[in-house]
């Protein structure tokens, strides 16, 4: 089977608690950046439980995302990007 031209695939994003128990998940296209997929993921998770801290990688180090999370009273813990 050759390479298909329909896209790169899909992303399955999951929010887990400190013990690794899943709290919520979303499945989306692999095309958009992960930063743009975090708010819908948190909306799906936020209905079930209150999130206080979000630990993520360098991809989440953007000012708009930090402001959005602060308005929800969520503390973002991630390393700063080199070009910040």
Residue pairs with C-beta under 8 A, 6 or more apart in sequence:
7 29
7 30
7 31
8 29
8 30
8 31
9 30
10 27
10 28
10 29
10 30
11 27
11 28
11 29
11 30
11 34
11 37
12 25
12 26
12 27
13 25
13 26
13 27
13 28
13 34
13 37
13 38
13 41
14 22
14 24
14 25
15 22
15 23
15 24
15 25
15 41
15 42
15 45
15 51
16 22
16 23
17 23
17 49
23 45
23 48
23 49
23 51
24 41
24 42
24 44
24 45
24 46
24 47
24 48
25 41
25 44
26 37
26 40
26 41
26 44
28 37
28 40
33 59
34 59
34 60
35 59
35 60
35 62
35 65
38 56
38 60
38 65
39 68
42 51
42 54
42 69
42 72
42 74
45 51
46 72
51 72
51 74
52 73
52 74
52 75
53 74
53 75
53 76
53 77
54 60
54 69
54 74
54 75
54 76
54 77
55 77
55 78
56 76
56 77
56 78
57 78
57 79
58 78
58 79
58 80
58 81
60 76
60 78
61 78
61 79
61 80
61 81
61 84
65 76
66 76
69 75
69 76
